């Protein structure tokens, strides 16, 4: 297939707003490729991070427009401390700039900011800034945004285990629901879709508990270029997936206990399941009658 045909196909899909089949409630994004975006333009890495920060607004708006309820953004990992000090400092400062610049609009747009990760590992000025954003947006409901900043999945699980022991929870009371309640994300639904930009095929210690059954979508596009059309491609791809949760293909279509039929409002699958049941009962009636 030529590039032109591929582009046509892509634009057709984007332009025609595909029907909402299965819509993820929770989308998590590994925002990667700021450095490569800058290098491709002969710019310093800092410019890539600034461009990445500028991109947050349009992607969050696009998510909100599509009725996505939760977005988790991986902005700084527990491993990112290993980067050069200047770059770490830059990303910290950038978060402060983003909060200062965007907070009023986030409040007005009904976006609720939450933080996942180790707040206490950050400089006091940044902790205060994040707490302010959380406080000012706490009653908002239109979109919940988890800012994963100084976040690591293994660290999250380690913290949870420590706290469970600290709370003297007896061993036989520990189950998956209990562990979930000790994670940073607590009662939130698990991510349905994890998007990674800039082509790397790694999980990078992101939501390793919560993402156990997430669908993955990787694009070669660098984060600063990941726009509304790119988001739609990811959502289209998600809509075509069949989430099996360990079951067989046949069970997925017919078993209403399948969480993908219940949680995701996958109307196509439900319709298909109902259609099959209807066809089956018609068939049975014919045989009987
Ligand atoms: C990955 O690109 C990006 C980061 C580790 C920093 C994330 C920051 C942003 C997306 C900007 C938004 C910022 C805040 C503070 C909310 P990379 O540097 O790993 O790119 P590369 O792999 O091409 O070098």
Boltz pocket constraint, residues with backbone or C-beta under 6 A from the ligand:
constraints:
  - pocket:
      binder: B
      contacts: [[A, 31], [A, 32], [A, 33], [A, 34], [A, 35], [A, 36], [A, 37], [A, 49], [A, 50], [A, 52], [A, 53], [A, 56], [A, 74], [A, 75], [A, 76], [A, 80], [A, 91], [A, 92], [A, 94], [A, 95], [A, 96], [A, 98], [A, 198], [A, 223]]
      max_distance: 6.0
